[in-house]
Structure formats: C-alpha cells, structure tokens
Amino acid sequence: MIMCVGKKTIVALVLLLLVIKASGDGKVVSIKPVGASMEFTIRTVVGDRYQMQYRPSLLEGAWVNVGEAFVATGPTTMKWIAAAETACVLRVIKVEEPIGPDTPPGPPPPPPPPPSAR
C-alpha cells in the first residue's frame, strides 16, 4: 500500500516508499511526480489483471477503484494518477475474475446430468 499525496505531503510518500517491500507481483517499485500526477511503476506478470484502489485511511473506509483494471503486458507496468490534495492509502490488487463489459465470459457451465432410467 502506498499513501496518495498532494503537493504538501510528498516527503511522507517518499518515506513510506522506503519501507515497502519492492518485489513480487503487484508491488509498487517506484513513484515519481510528473506534473500534476504521480507515476507508479508496478511489478507485474504478463497476462495478469490488476486494479489500483484507494481509501481515506489505513484502517477504515471502503476501497475504491482508481480507473479501470489493467492487464500487464510486461514485467513492470506504469500507471499515472492525479495527485490528491488530501492523504489516502493506495494499493494494487491482482484481479482473479474478469471484470468489465468487454471482458470475454468464462467457460459455460457443465451440461445437466442425463435423466435416470427407472
């Protein structure tokens, strides 16, 4: 998880990044300000689907999606989000099930068993 930052709290973001384990699937490995946005580099697995989420507090509040889920096309993926004026907590999760209207459906259910003869 990473703290979203506004212009006033960028130092807190850098300090928080230092304590985050920067390895493994879905981990943020770097953050840098780019204009009015923050650039996140996320360690990913090709073909896996991920979703960035935030909430206002580390311990309270519902997780809210940031943009659309994305499918990794390389070992790292870069995402940009607008810098927030208030602090929040950000995470990247791996999405196991397809989401969105353009995602192909899963396999069809198995056929029903044949009627039994009596």
Secondary structure, DSSP 8 states (H G I E B T S, - for coil): -EEE--GGGHHHHHHHHHTS---STT-EEEEEEETTEEEEEEE--TT-EEEEEEESSSSSS--EEEEEEEE--SSEEEEEEE--SS-EEEEEEEE-S--STTS---------------
